[in-house]
Amino acid sequence: MDCIKTVSQLSLVCLTLVSNILAPFSSIAAPPRNPDRTVNCDILVAGGGLSGAATAYEALLLGKTVCLTEITDWLGGQISSQGTSALDERPTQRAKQFYSRGYLDLRNRIEKRYKGDINPGDCWVSDACFLPKDGHELLTAMLRDAASRGRGKLEWFPNTVIKELEKSSDGKIIDSVYAIQHQPAKGAPPINASTLSQNIEDAYKYENSARLTKTIIRFNPKQTKIANNAPRWYVVDTTETGELIGLADVPYRLGIDPLSYLEPSSSSTTNDQYCTQGFTYTFAMESTKDAQPQTKPAYYDQYAPYFSYELKRLADFDLVFTYRRIWSPGEGKPKTFGGVKFTTPTPNDISMQNWTWGNDYRPGTAKDNLIYTKSQLQATGQLNPGGWMGGLRTEALSKGEEKAFSYYYWLVAGTTDSQLGDGVKVPVPNNRFLSGFNSPMGTAHGLSKYPYMREGRRIIGRPSWGQPEGFTIAEIDISRRDYSEEYYRTTLPADMYRRLRAALAGLEAASVLSGKVDPNKAMRRTRSTVFPDSIGIGHYAIDFHPCMEKSPPEAPGNRERPGERRGAGQAYPFQIALRAMIPQKIDNLIVGGKSIATSHIAAAAYRVHSFEWSAGAAAGTVVAFSLKNGIAPYQMVDDLPRAEPQLLQLQQMLKRNGNPTAFPDTSIFNQNWQDWK
């Protein structure tokens, strides 16, 4: 190493060292040029998925100016840009049509679009399977109508990512937000000609490139003054991975939570931040009359050892094709396989593929995890001013894309099955992969614009009554599981098992803890936890797509992380607590979608379409209510369990506007919620 020869060189080294030390404490780095646009709004919603659309919908109906950003050019997330346009719903809730008003509006518009048929694909996984582009178009119309009815204003920013947050001197308020909107550079191909992994790193850079031209946008609060010195505006994180949570560096969890009496089915005694649920690039394929030429991807052999029908009762191509069939102009023959009734594919039927042992990509180690942990963000410089790049591993995205292309080839030409052995899988060449800008996914390559995300960063709420380390909705708050099973009695430490049974025993809790009542004989409540600050609802099974044990996930003989499916099973109808949406440290940041304060196991139920909408509807209402009343959201829950008058007003407002906060007849006085299926 050369010696430092001059004072000026020494000064430069010192300045560099000081800069590096201070960098993490700087709130923002100056972009390479002044913002091209400055936009003022009451609410900045980051993420245009279902939760973000619902947030905007309610806020627009309440007359607010909403800025809505989205990394892709489609609204709707799960039902559009992620391709999973098959609504995950539970039978009782669907039969009673007990949903938020916006979700009902969306369902009605889907039905109207297809002339009275909400299931134009005649799929068997759901009562509603449709084309992703229609999801985007219907949501766009819904937000336009909401703005007109409520006299609100929508500022829509597609192809836009959040780059930096400018905070107040005490760090409690986000004062402004810098974002980057991109469009194709002159002479470059359209955005959707490339996969996400090919564009994402470029999208987060301020500088123009040969592929993308950038517009730097600064978002500011619209209001200059508000009563009680409350926040003048709010930022709502409804991104698919909890992106702003990572960027803001508020306390959060990622991956598996350690075993505890609240999370008794955890697969680990310690947390494992790398094992999140698998993500999926969906695609569409069309049934054809004649056999089609099929092209084997160059990388197919790398992924082939993974693919499987998974179970014998699922080992039928027609069953898999029709599982999420999103368009069916013809009428096939009735068929039953593995106890499932469906109609066989006919030419021109279109199927969307989303299969665990197919196009799911399930990394679970520090070498290949998709969503970077805090330490990984620090190591890659993403928490330094100007360093944010989305918080995702690009290589994992790329391999997920390769795996999806390979899965299609396996479906139509494969002859192996990793779980069921030889003689099960046969070629089915009368199909073609759908690609092009007019294809169902709207991309030249045919994959969804963004992967279907099942889990991201999850905030830890503020210290609360009964949860001094931070509010979280846990496994035992929602699961129907009978924890008197032998596994729990013999595996959990005695004290942990006693606390578990006490937590589920209601009025007998104290007697169980003191030893007066045998924990195995204590009454088990048959309902989910009733939250006094509930502002929304959801219902779905605890459904796992576990990470794989070793790296790479597609390696021959690899297996799912042992014990991860133990927590899977049925759940009671559940609630969305306001405390689950309020992060620590920052007073004008609200969290919606999959990133609310839930445990790893609870999150496996709190992730489907109607929940995302209910959480977004709650977020939009909370923000509008807070702005109107000059109050920060945390002030509505900081005195619980004592009465909170403004919280009651908020809940009444939600109900009045058609956004339920509880299911019918589900109160602490009704112990039996077994009828909800």
Residue pairs with C-beta under 8 A, 6 or more apart in sequence:
4 10
4 13
23 384
23 385
24 378
24 383
24 384
26 385
27 165
27 166
27 167
27 171
27 385
28 164
28 165
28 166
28 178
28 385
28 386
29 164
29 384
29 385
29 386
29 387
30 386
31 163
31 164
31 178
31 206
31 216
31 386
32 206
32 207
33 206
33 216
34 216
35 178
35 216
35 217
35 218
36 215
36 216
36 217
37 215
37 216
37 217
37 218
38 217
38 218
38 219
38 220
39 67
39 155
39 217
39 218
39 219
39 220
40 65
40 219
40 220
40 221
40 222
41 65
41 66
41 67
41 155
41 219
41 220
41 221
41 222
41 233
42 59
42 64
42 65
42 66
42 221
42 222
42 223
42 233
42 234
42 623
42 624
42 627
43 55
43 56
43 59
43 64
43 65
43 66
43 67
43 233
43 234
43 235
43 236
43 620
43 623
43 624
44 67
44 69
44 177
44 219
44 233
44 234
44 235
44 236
45 52
45 55
45 56
45 59
45 66
45 67
45 68
45 69
45 236
45 238
46 52
46 69
46 162
46 177
46 235
46 236
46 237
46 238
46 239
46 243
46 244
47 69
47 70
47 71
47 77
47 237
47 238
47 239
47 240
47 243
47 593
48 68
48 69
48 70
48 72
48 74
48 75
48 76
48 77
48 158
48 238
49 70
49 76
49 77
49 78
49 81
49 82
49 238
49 239
49 240
49 593
49 612
50 76
50 77
50 78
50 79
50 593
50 609
50 612
50 613
50 616
51 77
51 238
51 592
51 593
51 594
51 612
51 613
51 615
51 616
51 619
52 68
52 70
52 77
52 236
52 238
52 592
52 593
52 616
53 68
53 75
53 76
53 77
53 102
53 139
53 142
53 143
53 613
53 616
54 100
54 102
54 103
54 592
54 612
54 613
54 614
54 615
54 616
54 617
54 619
54 620
55 66
55 236
55 238
55 592
55 616
55 617
55 619
55 620
55 623
56 66
56 68
56 143
56 146
56 154
56 616
56 620
57 102
57 142
57 143
57 146
57 616
57 617
57 620
58 102
58 146
58 616
58 617
58 619
58 620
58 621
58 624
58 657
58 659
59 66
59 152
59 620
59 621
59 623
59 624
60 66
60 143
60 146
60 147
60 150
60 152
60 153
60 154
61 146
61 149
61 150
61 152
61 657
62 150
62 152
62 620
62 621
62 624
63 150
63 151
63 152
63 624
64 152
64 153
64 620
64 623
64 624
64 627
65 152
65 153
65 155
65 222
66 152
66 153
66 154
66 155
67 155
67 157
67 219
68 143
68 154
68 155
68 156
68 157
69 157
69 160
69 161
69 162
69 179
70 81
70 157
70 158
70 159
70 160
71 159
71 160
71 161
71 203
71 239
71 450
72 81
72 158
72 159
72 449
72 450
73 81
73 158
73 159
73 191
73 192
73 449
74 80
74 81
74 132
74 133
74 135
74 136
74 158
74 442
74 449
75 135
75 136
75 139
75 140
75 143
76 132
76 135
76 136
76 139
77 240
77 450
77 612
78 84
78 85
78 452
78 609
78 612
79 85
79 87
79 130
79 132
79 135
79 139
79 609
80 132
80 133
80 135
80 136
80 139
81 132
81 136
81 448
81 449
81 450
82 240
82 282
82 448
82 449
82 450
82 451
82 452
82 453
83 132
83 281
83 282
83 283
83 284
83 352
83 354
83 440
83 441
83 448
83 452
84 280
84 282
84 324
84 352
84 354
84 452
85 129
85 130
85 131
85 132
85 134
85 135
85 326
85 352
86 121
86 123
86 125
86 126
86 128
86 129
86 324
86 326
86 352
86 354
87 107
87 126
87 127
87 128
87 129
87 609
87 610
88 126
88 540
88 608
88 609
88 610
89 126
89 127
89 128
89 540
89 608
89 609
89 610
90 539
90 540
90 541
90 573
90 676
90 677
91 677
92 539
92 675
92 676
92 677
93 99
93 539
93 573
93 610
93 663
93 676
94 127
96 664
97 104
98 537
98 660
98 663
98 664
99 107
99 610
99 613
99 614
99 660
100 536
100 610
100 613
100 614
100 617
100 658
100 659
100 660
101 617
101 657
101 658
101 659
102 142
102 613
102 617
103 609
103 610
103 613
103 614
103 617
104 658
105 142
106 138
106 139
106 142
106 613
107 118
107 128
109 138
109 141
109 142
110 118
110 128
110 130
110 134
110 135
110 138
111 117
111 118
113 130
113 134
113 138
114 120
114 130
118 127
118 128
118 130
119 126
119 127
119 128
119 129
119 130
120 129
120 130
120 131
120 326
120 327
120 328
121 129
121 130
121 324
121 325
121 326
121 327
121 328
121 349
121 350
121 351
122 129
122 322
122 325
122 328
122 342
122 343
123 129
123 322
123 323
123 324
123 325
123 326
124 322
124 323
124 340
124 341
124 342
125 323
125 324
126 324
129 324
129 325
129 326
129 352
130 326
130 327
131 326
131 327
131 350
131 440
132 326
132 352
132 440
132 441
132 442
132 448
133 440
133 442
143 154
143 156
144 154
146 152
147 153
147 154
157 179
157 181
157 217
158 181
159 181
159 182
159 183
159 191
159 203
160 179
160 180
160 181
160 182
160 217
161 179
161 180
161 182
161 203
161 204
161 390
162 177
162 178
162 179
162 239
162 243
162 244
162 247
162 388
163 178
163 179
163 180
163 204
163 206
163 386
163 388
164 177
164 178
164 247
164 385
164 386
164 388
165 174
165 177
165 178
165 235
165 244
165 247
165 248
166 174
166 175
166 176
166 177
166 178
167 173
167 174
167 175
167 586
168 174
168 175
171 585
171 586
172 585
172 586
172 587
173 231
173 586
173 587
173 588
174 235
174 248
174 586
174 588
174 589
175 220
175 221
176 218
176 219
176 220
176 221
177 218
177 219
177 235
178 216
178 217
178 218
178 219
179 216
179 217
179 218
179 219
180 203
180 204
180 205
180 206
180 214
180 215
180 216
180 217
181 214
181 215
181 217
182 191
182 199
182 202
182 203
182 212
182 213
182 214
182 215
183 191
183 212
183 213
183 215
184 190
184 191
184 211
184 212
184 213
185 208
185 209
185 210
185 211
185 212
185 213
186 213
188 210
188 211
188 212
189 444
190 437
190 444
191 199
192 437
192 442
192 443
192 444
192 449
193 443
193 444
193 445
194 211
194 444
194 445
195 397
195 398
195 401
195 443
195 445
195 447
196 397
196 401
196 449
196 450
196 451
197 394
197 395
197 397
197 398
197 401
199 211
199 212
200 389
200 390
200 392
200 394
200 397
201 389
201 394
202 209
202 211
202 212
203 212
203 390
204 388
204 389
204 390
205 214
206 214
206 216
206 386
207 214
208 214
220 233
221 232
221 233
222 232
222 233
223 232
223 233
223 627
224 232
225 232
226 232
226 627
226 630
227 629
227 630
228 630
228 631
230 626
230 627
230 630
230 631
230 632
231 587
231 588
231 626
231 632
232 588
233 588
233 627
234 588
234 589
234 590
234 623
234 626
234 627
235 244
235 588
235 589
235 590
236 589
236 590
236 591
236 592
236 619
236 620
236 623
237 243
237 244
237 245
237 589
237 590
237 591
237 592
237 593
237 595
238 591
238 592
238 593
238 595
238 616
238 619
239 456
239 593
239 595
240 450
240 453
240 456
240 593
240 594
241 371
241 391
241 392
241 453
241 456
241 457
241 595
242 252
242 456
242 457
242 458
242 459
242 591
242 594
242 595
243 390
243 391
243 456
243 457
244 589
245 252
245 457
245 459
245 583
245 591
245 595
246 252
246 372
246 374
246 377
246 382
246 391
246 457
247 383
247 388
247 391
248 583
248 585
248 586
248 589
249 374
249 383
250 459
250 583
250 584
250 585
250 586
250 589
251 459
251 460
251 470
251 583
251 584
251 585
252 457
252 458
252 459
252 460
252 583
252 595
253 271
253 273
253 457
253 458
253 459
253 460
253 472
253 599
253 600
254 273
254 276
254 371
254 373
254 456
254 457
254 458
255 271
255 272
255 273
255 274
255 275
255 276
255 369
255 600
256 266
256 267
256 268
256 271
256 272
256 273
256 275
256 564
256 600
257 263
257 266
257 271
257 599
257 600
257 601
258 266
258 268
258 269
258 270
258 271
259 266
259 268
259 269
259 492
259 496
260 266
260 496
261 476
261 492
261 496
261 497
261 499
261 500
261 503
262 472
262 474
262 475
262 476
262 503
262 599
263 474
263 475
263 476
263 567
263 599
263 600
263 601
264 475
264 476
264 483
264 488
264 492
264 496
264 497
264 500
265 475
265 479
265 481
265 563
265 566
265 567
265 601
266 475
266 563
266 567
266 600
266 601
267 275
267 561
267 562
267 563
267 564
267 566
267 567
268 275
268 563
272 364
273 369
273 373
274 363
274 364
274 365
274 366
274 369
274 373
274 547
275 364
275 369
275 546
275 547
275 561
275 564
276 364
276 369
276 370
276 371
276 454
276 455
276 456
276 547
277 362
277 454
277 455
277 544
277 545
277 546
277 547
277 604
278 356
278 360
278 361
278 362
278 454
278 545
278 546
278 547
279 360
279 361
279 370
279 400
279 451
279 452
279 453
279 454
280 354
280 359
280 360
280 361
280 400
280 404
280 451
280 452
280 545
281 359
281 361
281 400
281 401
281 403
281 404
281 447
281 448
281 451
281 452
282 352
282 353
282 354
282 359
282 404
282 441
282 447
282 448
282 452
283 352
283 353
283 359
283 404
283 405
283 408
283 433
283 434
283 441
283 446
283 447
283 448
284 326
284 350
284 351
284 352
284 353
284 434
284 439
284 440
284 441
284 446
285 321
285 350
285 351
285 353
285 408
285 411
285 412
285 431
285 432
285 433
285 434
286 348
286 349
286 350
286 351
286 431
286 432
286 434
287 321
287 345
287 346
287 347
287 348
287 349
287 350
287 351
287 430
287 431
288 347
288 348
288 430
288 431
288 432
289 347
289 430
290 430
291 429
291 430
292 412
292 429
292 430
292 431
292 432
294 409
294 412
294 413
294 429
295 409
296 409
296 413
297 402
297 405
297 406
297 409
299 402
299 406
300 406
300 409
300 410
302 402
302 406
302 554
303 402
303 403
303 406
303 407
303 410
303 554
304 406
304 410
304 414
304 416
305 416
305 418
305 554
305 555
305 556
305 557
306 357
306 403
306 418
306 553
306 554
306 558
307 357
307 358
307 406
307 407
307 410
307 414
307 416
307 417
307 418
308 357
308 358
308 417
308 418
308 419
308 420
309 315
309 316
309 320
309 357
309 417
309 419
309 420
309 424
309 425
310 355
310 356
310 357
310 419
310 420
311 338
311 419
311 420
312 338
312 420
313 337
313 338
313 339
313 340
314 320
314 338
315 338
315 417
315 420
315 424
315 425
316 337
316 338
317 411
317 426
317 428
318 335
318 337
318 342
318 344
318 345
319 337
319 338
319 340
319 342
320 353
320 355
320 411
321 345
321 349
321 351
321 431
322 332
322 342
322 343
322 344
322 345
322 349
322 351
323 351
323 355
324 351
324 352
324 353
324 354
325 345
325 349
325 350
325 351
325 352
326 350
326 351
326 352
326 440
327 348
327 349
327 350
327 440
328 343
328 346
328 349
328 350
329 346
329 348
329 349
330 346
330 347
330 348
330 349
331 343
331 346
332 343
332 344
332 345
332 346
332 349
333 343
333 344
334 341
334 342
334 343
335 341
335 342
335 343
335 344
336 342
345 351
350 434
350 440
352 440
353 359
353 404
353 407
353 408
353 411
354 360
354 452
355 407
356 545
357 418
357 419
358 407
358 410
358 411
359 400
359 403
359 404
359 407
360 545
361 370
361 396
361 399
361 400
361 403
361 404
361 451
361 553
362 545
362 546
362 547
362 548
362 553
362 560
363 369
363 370
363 396
363 547
363 548
363 551
363 552
363 553
364 546
364 547
364 548
364 549
364 551
364 553
364 561
365 550
365 551
366 376
367 551
368 393
368 395
368 396
368 399
368 551
368 552
368 553
369 376
369 393
369 396
370 392
370 393
370 396
370 397
370 400
371 391
371 392
371 393
371 456
371 457
372 380
372 382
372 391
372 392
372 393
374 383
377 383
377 391
380 387
380 389
381 387
382 388
382 389
382 391
397 451
399 552
399 554
400 451
401 447
403 554
404 447
405 447
408 433
410 416
410 425
411 428
411 431
412 427
412 428
412 429
412 431
413 427
413 429
414 425
414 427
415 425
415 426
415 427
416 422
416 425
417 424
417 425
418 556
433 446
434 440
434 441
434 446
435 441
435 443
435 444
435 445
435 446
436 444
436 446
437 443
437 444
439 446
441 447
441 448
441 449
442 449
443 449
453 594
454 545
454 594
454 604
454 607
455 594
455 600
455 603
455 604
455 607
456 594
456 595
457 595
458 594
458 595
458 596
458 597
458 598
458 599
458 600
458 603
459 580
459 583
459 584
459 591
459 595
459 596
459 597
460 469
460 470
460 471
460 472
460 583
460 584
460 597
461 467
461 470
461 471
461 472
461 579
461 580
461 581
461 582
461 583
461 584
461 597
462 470
462 471
462 579
462 582
462 583
462 584
462 634
462 638
463 469
463 470
463 471
464 470
464 471
464 579
464 637
464 640
465 640
465 641
470 584
470 597
471 577
471 579
471 580
471 597
472 580
472 597
472 598
472 599
473 529
473 574
473 577
473 580
473 596
473 597
473 598
473 599
473 602
473 606
474 598
474 599
474 601
474 602
475 542
475 567
475 599
475 601
475 602
476 483
476 500
476 503
476 504
477 528
477 529
477 574
477 602
478 528
478 529
478 542
478 571
478 572
478 574
478 602
478 605
479 542
479 567
479 569
479 570
479 571
479 572
479 601
480 526
480 569
480 570
480 571
480 572
481 567
481 569
482 524
483 500
483 501
483 504
483 524
484 501
484 520
484 524
487 566
488 497
488 500
489 497
489 520
492 500
497 519
498 512
498 513
498 519
499 513
500 519
501 512
501 519
501 520
501 522
501 524
502 508
502 509
502 510
502 512
502 513
502 519
502 522
503 509
504 522
504 524
504 525
505 511
505 512
505 517
505 522
505 523
505 524
505 525
506 523
506 525
506 671
508 517
508 522
508 523
511 517
511 522
512 519
512 522
525 671
526 572
526 671
526 672
526 673
526 674
527 572
527 666
527 670
527 671
527 672
527 673
528 571
528 572
528 573
528 574
528 575
528 673
529 574
529 575
530 575
530 662
530 666
530 667
530 668
531 575
531 577
531 579
532 640
532 641
532 647
533 577
533 578
533 579
533 636
533 637
533 640
533 644
533 647
534 575
534 576
534 577
534 578
534 651
534 661
534 662
535 576
535 577
535 578
535 581
535 618
535 621
535 622
535 650
535 651
535 654
535 661
536 575
536 576
536 611
536 614
536 615
536 617
536 618
536 654
536 659
536 660
536 661
537 573
537 574
537 575
537 576
537 611
537 614
537 660
537 661
537 662
537 663
538 573
538 574
538 575
538 576
538 605
538 606
538 608
538 610
538 611
538 614
538 615
539 571
539 572
539 573
539 574
539 610
539 611
539 663
539 676
540 571
540 605
540 606
540 607
540 608
540 611
541 568
541 569
541 570
541 571
541 605
542 567
542 568
542 569
542 570
542 571
542 601
542 602
542 604
542 605
543 568
543 604
543 605
544 564
544 565
544 567
544 568
544 604
546 560
546 561
546 564
546 565
547 553
547 560
547 561
547 564
548 555
548 558
548 559
548 560
548 561
549 558
549 559
549 560
549 561
549 562
550 558
552 558
567 601
567 604
568 604
571 605
572 673
572 676
573 663
573 666
573 673
573 676
574 605
574 606
575 661
575 662
576 596
576 606
576 611
576 614
576 615
576 618
577 597
578 618
578 622
578 633
578 636
578 637
578 647
578 650
579 597
579 637
579 640
580 591
580 596
580 597
580 598
581 590
581 591
581 592
581 596
581 597
581 615
581 618
581 619
581 622
581 633
582 590
582 591
582 633
582 634
582 637
583 589
583 591
587 632
587 633
587 634
588 632
590 619
590 622
590 623
590 633
591 597
591 619
592 612
592 615
592 616
592 618
592 619
593 612
593 615
593 616
594 603
594 606
594 607
594 612
596 606
596 615
598 606
605 611
614 659
614 660
617 654
617 659
618 654
618 659
621 650
621 653
621 654
621 657
621 659
622 633
622 650
623 633
625 631
625 649
625 650
625 653
626 632
626 633
629 646
629 649
631 646
635 646
636 644
636 646
636 647
636 650
637 644
637 647
651 661
654 660
654 661
655 661
663 673
663 676
666 673
666 676
